[in-house]
Amino acid sequence: NADGPRGLIASREQEHPMEQNQRLRLLFHTFPAREHRTGSRTLKPLHSNPNIYIVERFFSLSDLEHIDELLTERRKSFKHSHTDNASTGQSLVSHERTSLSLYLRKAGDSRLRAIEARAAELVGLPADYVEPLQIVSYTDGQRFDLHHDLGSILHLGEALDLELTRSGGNTTKRNGKQPKR
């Protein structure tokens, strides 16, 4: 899009403005966060302002095994997490994000496309609105603090703290604790 990312988003907003804006407003700009059902899935509030939800059984065992295979293949590709400078658009490493990240190619294969479609369905948007899936790795003391990327662009992403195990693909919190904020 010649207008850059904001132009693309603005043009998409014109396609279904009421429907999309209403769903996003309910999910992310209504306090306190409330439980929402979409299709066969339920978004259960974990935190309000910002609204954070838990979606049980979002990933199937085969999804987790596939992600584990991708991580095994690309383990050395993790890079320092970054933010985007709002005025220059440049990507930079900052003290607000101290984790490591690995981006999976957008619509990279049929399983990733299915996960992207599921994520989009949760927020009521088309799958092409979902950013590339990102795996973020935190170790003790690392954090993801408040930061502002590209100004008014709305980013919807999946924040995953997965610890994949060979004994059934369980999803657990590392050391029973949430990552530091």
QUIGI-V257504 format. One record per run of one state. SS is the DSSP state (2 for helix, 1 for strand, 0 for the rest). FROM is the first residue (numbers start at 1). LEN is the number of residues. If there is no record, write none. Layout:
SS|FROM|LEN / SS|FROM|LEN
This chain:
0|1|3 / 2|4|10 / 0|14|3 / 2|17|12 / 0|29|7 / 1|36|3 / 0|39|2 / 1|41|7 / 0|48|4 / 1|52|3 / 0|55|6 / 2|61|17 / 0|78|1 / 1|79|2 / 0|81|2 / 1|83|2 / 0|85|6 / 1|91|2 / 0|93|4 / 1|97|1 / 0|98|2 / 1|100|4 / 0|104|6 / 2|110|14 / 0|124|3 / 2|127|3 / 0|130|4 / 1|134|4 / 0|138|5 / 1|143|2 / 0|145|29 / 2|174|3 / 0|177|3 / 1|180|1 / 0|181|1
